[in-house]
Amino acid sequence: MCDLREDPLNVKNFRRLIIYLLIGVLALSCDAPHLNPLDPSNSDSQYGRLSGSVTNSSSQPILNVRIIWKNQNVMAISDSLGHYSFSNLELKDGWLTFEKNDYQSDSLYVQWNSRKNIAVNVKQLYRNVGILDGYACTSSTPAQPLSNVQVIWKNQNILAITNSSGYFKFDGLLMNDGIVYYAKDGFVKDSAAVQWNKRTSVTLDIKYLKFSSGSIYGYVRSRSGNLISGASVTLKSTGIAVQTGANGYYRIDNVPHNPDSLLFQADGYSSSTLAVSWTNNSENTEVDASLNANPKLNDVRIYSSIVNDYTSTKATLYVQAKVSDEDVGDVDSVYVSCADLNIQKLPLAYNFETGYFETSINEGSSLLSSIENAIGKMFSIIVRDNQGKFFNVGSSFLKRIIRDQVNFYSPANGQTDQKNPTLKWIKFQPGFNFTYMVQVYTVGALQQLVWQKSNISSADIQVVVNTNLISGLNYYWVIWCIDDYQNRSRSKPATFVVQ
């Protein structure tokens, strides 16, 4: 049979438990607001409340920010007004952290200072993604927008391309300071530093890219303004050479934008070197050249003259040079030099009648002891232009001295003759080509040339004076032998009287 009797000890313990529970309930129910340990208003409570709000940099509320009380690792979420709150927090100073996608994380240190209900200051969060934009233009004046420039945000290795207005834009960049790089063919690479300074949008200063290469072009003219075709234009740094066309125009492409110079050369002109200046940072630059035309020697005569007389013979060396210059008026002086005879830049005088620059050197002078010494020696014609530059324009030499003379026949020795006398001589046979020249002079203190005929054939032995000479006057005549090089020999004079 079962024993249904109660254990006195168990009954006694159960009764005690019931009594303790009743006492606790009575204690709590008697003064609940002051006795609840979780109520911050309870002076004996060790827990508190914390609240605040979150906005962006424009003071607009931010929804769904994660706010974490690090002491207890508890989290609150901001509402549409940016508000958040915590309750039942231990009253120990600590950190609040704020986190939200696309925003920079932040934190706030909280000190309770015996308070149990704290409203913290508004926390402003800054976005950690932003917009970066700007423009790229040429550095020329005026600047021109540059399309198709590669713009690289190096922090994230993101590429943007400028449009036809030179504009570029990056969206959603991590807002970490960094560098933007610019690159385009034909331009020098460049870069720009970016500092966000908590801004969500940064517009960079306009980036002016310098040309890395371009074209050099221009015209080549003479100083008188004539366009020069076929002139050579050489870029000194590379040796690249081009020629001007029929209109004197040239162009050299793909030239680096570095200090350089051009050499201009053309037949018949002095060469010229001009610096290349990439003015106003333009892609291309124009370099026009004006070349000084070299003077030209159109004709030169180096010849001897032997004048025979009854008492003496006079020998003279003549130098004649006809010089021209495309740049009219650019010839300043003309000289003759002969190194073998130690003649240095002997000036030639311009003869307006003949159009030649001329000089003569007498045999027996300090420059020429004997005219025979000049045979075969090279005589150079030197021209000085108005800029003081000297040009050796050509040379020639003395080919012959005619010592023999033509002998006259009649009239002679004071014979009387008519007003139109026939002048006769003995045929001259020197063995080279020549022509005769006959001259008639008056006799007296002032001897005057009254008649002359040149280019008389070497086959002739007489000539008629085809002008009326004055009756009663005394005259004399001479006959010259002149070869193909203008070397000449004059006969002794023959006198006559017109009846």
TASUL-V151226 format. One record per helix or strand. SS is the DSSP state (hx for helix, st for strand). FROM is the first residue (numbers start at 0). TO is the last residue. Records with the same first field share a line. If there is no record, write none. Layout:
BEGIN
SS = FROM-TO, FROM-TO
END
This chain:
BEGIN
hx = 7-29, 31-34, 278-280, 338-340, 370-373
st = 46-54, 60-60, 65-68, 73-76, 82-89, 93-98, 102-102, 105-109, 116-118, 122-123, 126-126, 128-137, 144-144, 149-152, 157-160, 166-173, 177-182, 186-186, 189-193, 200-202, 206-208, 210-210, 212-221, 226-226, 231-234, 240-242, 248-255, 259-264, 268-268, 271-275, 284-285, 288-290, 292-292, 295-307, 312-323, 330-337, 342-346, 348-350, 355-361, 374-374, 377-384, 389-397, 407-409, 414-416, 421-424, 433-441, 448-455, 461-463, 473-482, 487-489, 493-497
END
